[in-house]
Amino acid sequence: MADRSFLDWPFLDDGHRRLADELDAWCAATLAPAHGGDVDAECRALVRSLGDAGWLRYCVPAAYGGIHETLDIRSLALIRETLARHSGLADFAFAMQGLGSGTITLLGTEAQKRAYLPAVARGEKIAAFALTEPASGSDVASMETIAERTANGYRVNGAKTYISNGGIADYYVLFARTGEAPGSRGISAFVVDADTPGLAVTERLEVIAPHPLATLAFTDMALPETALLGEAGRGFAAAMATLDIFRTTVGAAALGFARRALDEATARVRVRRLGNGTLADNPITQSKLAEMVLDIDTSALLIYRAGWLRDVRGVRNTREAALAKLHATDSAQSVIDKAVQMFGGLGVTVGVPVEALYREVRALRIYEGASEVQKVVIARQHLADSAA
């Protein structure tokens, strides 16, 4: 059983504690381990199951079928932490409903919100966020996909890659260069239905932890003016605002993976024989367990502080979200590696939970801003604060 004492911290309220209890019980009763067969079908089924159970209502505001008046980062983090502890694919399915609708929540017109958000909350539309390109990942400002103005709207040409839910999404929030100004000031955001002519899935990508991923191509894709999200040329700010909300929750998913690894390792060392005792009796093992506990508690403090600042204080939490994601993802990698080591050869055997966790956690240090990018964000904010 994972440590749940953090639920009593002042960053969380009674509603969060009820959410954690109810979701944990639902996960235990409902989620089965991913079998690695038809991942697309599994993700579609998970989105529908999460929608039917009401958990996706936390991804949208109350006006469009959600739970809270505005997105509550602590709830999103609790859900991702809990889902990740039970199933990496379930966490992925939930996370993409939030990330793929977040820009619509922040910038969409009333018509756009009505067209997409209620269906996201019910699990009827699968969402995707199309930002990364073949030649640019974290350097969003250098994107090359172009949306040219036409008499009726825009014509889009270019490509996106490593797009989560690519190939199964019902719509994509797409970022493209519209040229109002150089660099990041000339990017706009659009909402694009998956069946739009000119949009093609050109490659399905296989990664170490199976998830639906694809490369998309846009060839003279025509979009109406009504596809624009927010103001033209403000897409970079929209992408960063969306990531500010969900970056904390990436750390929460890593925390869920780390908690599961600690649970698995603790159970294993209690029964694995070493000399006249067990591995748990060994001082080196105890030292590693202490390091794992420390990393997990530190991550949790950073994550729920970042959420509290945004939810309760109402302040921008870019620095705190970067700290939370950086520490939680890097330390989760270390926690899981230690767990694998405690399992010995069994730890790298397919089908053993710590082996799956080892594969699942790696991507979290890359997407939604790699660890190196988070360090730049933190350092720049520190220097700016020091100068002030």
Number of C-alpha atoms within 10 A of each C-alpha: 9 14 13 10 8 14 18 12 10 10 19 18 12 10 9 18 16 12 16 19 13 11 17 17 11 13 16 11 9 9 15 11 12 17 9 11 9 12 15 18 11 19 22 18 15 20 27 21 18 18 21 15 14 16 21 29 27 24 31 27 22 15 14 20 21 22 20 15 13 16 23 20 24 26 24 27 26 25 27 29 28 28 28 27 25 21 24 26 23 26 21 22 28 27 24 21 28 27 22 26 27 27 25 25 23 17 19 24 16 11 9 17 20 15 12 22 29 22 19 27 30 22 27 17 21 28 33 28 25 27 25 22 22 13 12 15 20 17 13 19 16 16 24 19 21 21 26 17 16 12 8 11 15 21 19 22 20 20 25 27 24 23 22 23 27 30 21 20 22 18 24 23 24 24 28 27 29 23 18 14 11 13 14 20 18 18 31 27 31 26 25 21 16 20 11 13 13 16 21 17 18 16 15 16 16 12 13 11 17 18 23 26 21 21 22 21 20 22 14 17 18 23 24 15 14 15 20 24 25 19 13 17 21 19 27 22 15 23 22 16 17 21 20 20 24 24 28 31 29 30 33 31 31 33 35 31 31 35 26 27 27 25 15 21 23 18 13 17 21 13 12 14 13 12 8 7 12 15 21 21 15 13 10 11 18 15 11 15 21 12 15 23 17 13 20 23 17 16 27 21 15 23 31 29 21 29 28 20 18 22 19 11 10 10 11 15 20 22 18 23 30 27 23 28 32 27 24 32 28 19 23 31 24 18 28 28 18 21 29 24 15 22 20 11 9 15 22 16 14 10 13 14 19 28 20 21 26 24 15 22 25 17 15 22 23 15 15 23 20 18 20 12 16 22 16 12 18 18 13 13 14 13 10 10 9 8 7 6
